[in-house]
Amino acid sequence: MDFEDTPEEAAYRARVKRWIADKAPAGAQGGRKPATPAFIAEAKVWQAIKADDGFAGIRRPKAWGGGGGTMMEDIIFTQEEEAAGLNYGVFMIGIGMCVPTVLAHGPDEVKVELVTPTIRGEKIWCQLFSEPSAGSDLAGVRTKAVRDGDGWLINGQKVWNSFAHRADYGLLLTRTNPDKPKHKGLTMFWVDMHDPAIEVRPIHQASGDSEFNEVYITDLRLSDRHRLGEVDDGWAVALTTLMNERMSVMSSTRKPNWEEIMGLARAVSGPNGGLLQDSGFREQLADWYVKAEGVRFTRFRLLTDISRGGEPGPAASVGKIINSTQLQEIGSAGVELQDQFGIIDDEQVSAMEAIFQTAFLYSPGARLGGGTDEIMKNIIAERVLGLPGDVRLDKDTPFRDLPTGVR
């Protein structure tokens, strides 16, 4: 593996750093903050600035408003953008996951309508995939789409939809043929989230934010131009979206990590003096360090493959499962180390701007979003290690014949 940029990548990184230093709006903060109207407005200003100079949707074709660049250039820019505190997560779903899906499976007239405005930050997207009875088992969706003349009539419920309350468009996975096995009878659509047949109910999270939502769809009528891919082939379309989701583990690691909790521990006394002298804590700290380094080297290996023309593979799942689990462990430990002050999550008052409190409240969701721990372990076992796949008794069973738990 390579630990350094190639000369071309180093030159591009230097160019990106200069550009960000020159173009960054005064007072822009970015980062992971609640998606308030003010935050959205700030994010859209930055996205438009990037688009004007070809740094928005770097891997997307220039013909559709992208930068026409490489995957590695996209990763480098994201890394430098994050280092400058200018990453805005509200566009990740649209540009990183939905745009490539529309480009791969949508007709040209739909691409013209959707792609360029999304890359410029004028439109925000959400994914309407998970349901109350279809989370990890995504192919088990029950939202029904039936033929209605030349179009479709759709009814159902979705849940855990990030930014749906701020979204203009959504990718909607539906069941169109219950007589086929569950992976074979799905169809994908794009929808206007402002349609009155779509009701979005924000979910109040423990962190005080409402990033996730419930979405209710009642008698939504769509023309066939809203369909992406072939009828009953929606699983293949969904895989395009999910494959692009892997890119998120390439460029960033959510904090706090071992470095932050070691910094906190320096200021905390233990029973035998400073906490860093406590053997139990030192053992745990070493474990976090080893895991973080393992993820870092795995990322180097994946980036080396990409730099040489490859694509992100299933090994990217390693970073997701380790990072999300470690985030929860470190967030919990950081709150515990602060004793009674750990209950204070005011970033103006709490140690290290409440980074541990934020992680403690957010991290359980991180272990679910983008694939649960169990799904990630299956991917690693089957596609990385080559172990036998799970026994699937429902593989060839028509969806309507699957047990539902109702007696």
Secondary structure, DSSP 4 states (H G I P E B T S, - for coil): ---S--HHHHHHHHHHHHHHHHHPPTT---SS----HHHHHHHHHHHHHHHHTT-SSTTS-GGGTS----HHHHHHHHHHHHHTT---GGGIIIIIIIHHHHHHHS-HHHHHHHHHHHHTTS--EEEE--BTTBSSSGGG---EEEEETTEEEEEEEEE--TTTTT-SEEEEEEE--TTSBTTTSEEEEEEETT-TTEEEEE---TTS----EEEEEEEEEEEGGGEESSTTBHHHHHHHHHHHHTTHHHH--PSP-HHHHHHHHTT-EETTEEGGG-HHHHHHHHHHHHHHHHHHHHHHHHHHHHHTT----TTHHHHHHHHHHHHHHHHHHHHHHTGGGGG---TTTSGGGGHHHHHHHHHHHHTTTTS-HHHHHHHIIIIIS-PPPPP-TTTTSBGGGS--S--
